[in-house]
Amino acid sequence: MALFTPVAHASKTLRVLALLLGYPDPQLRKHLTDMRAALHEEHALSTPRLAEMDALMANLGRKDALEVEAEYVELFDRGRATSLHLFEHVHGDSRDRGPAMIDLTKTYEQSGLFLGEGELPDFVPVVLEFASTLEPKQAREFLGEMAHIFNVIFAALQKRESPYAAVLGALLELAGEKASPVEVVADEPIDAVWEEPVVFDGCSSKGQARPDQAQPIHMVPNAARATRPSLGVQP
């Protein structure tokens, strides 16, 4: 089967993907509808991949806020296999990691992108924000250089049956690489999810235990992530 060839411009798509890989705080979740619209408007991804992204965003908008945040921390902040820091997969804790960080930071600065305090250059959302500023051919080549790492993270997310695998699959697609489909599991039509916003973020009724059963409580640190990269993107 032939690979899907992205359209010439994918800057909006890259920024949406960057946001989706960031910490899913209330501010991000408030813009899910706009982010979905931006993906469909630019149509830089194939139709099946867009459906996967719709399912992920519907999932983020439907679930209890604390549950979504706790799942993100468990998935991306604990364990090396799904780390969103690229050099974690290449250099680990070796002394080569520092110089690699410096080189990547210089690459950003030469193009006019300066990181904020606490931002690390190898964090995938930062990488995608930079890629979104490049010309289409440059962006594809830049992503292609990292495709082998995206593949590693993609495989780890697939193994965990995480809907976030769709984002890495989309990145591989934009880099001109082949990625297997992500199973879309929706317990209601996706369009129905987008008809109404979530009114009570902190309260979940679907999937709750019965009244005579113990209700699950999800505890997360007050500051699950010290800071979420300020990518300077308004969805």
C-alpha positions, 0 to 999 in steps of 0.5 A: 500500500502506498504511503500517504503523501502529506499536503505542502503545509502542515504547520497547524497540524504540527502545532496541534500535535505538539499541544496534544503531547503536552500536559492535558490541563484544563486550558488545553482541554478547553480548546479541543474543539478548535484543535480538531477543527484545525486538523480537519481544515489543514488535512495534512493527515490521511483520513484514517489518521484524522479519525484516530486523532478525533478519537483521542481528543474525544477521549480527553474531553470525555474523561474525568479531568483528574483521570486524564492528568493521572494517566498522562503522568503515568504514561509519559513521566514514569518509565523510559520507553514512552518518554517524550524526551528524545535524547532519553532514547538515544543517550540515556544518562550518559554525558553525551546528552548535555552536548546534544542538548546544547547543539539542538538549542543552537539549531533553534536559536539560529532559526530565531526560536528561543526556549523559555525557562525550564524548557528542554530542547529534546521535549517532543512538543518543543521539537514539533513547535520548531518543525512547524516554523520550517518550510515543508520540505525542511520540516519533513526532513527534520522529522525524518531524522528523528523518525526512528525515535518516534517509532520506538515511542510509537511501539511502546504506546501501541503495546500499552494500547494508549490512544496517544499512539495516534499522535506518534503515528501522525508524526511518522506519517508527516515524516514520510514513514509508515506506521501501523493503524491505531485501533479506534475504540469509541463507546459512542459516535465521535460526532456526538461527543463534540456536540456539547462541552464538558460541563463538570470537568471534575465529575464523571458519571460514565464508567462509575462503579455502582452505588453499592461499590467503592468509587475509585479515587485517583490521586495525583501530585498538586503539580504533576509537572512543574511547568508545561512548555509554553509553546506560544501556540494558540489553538 
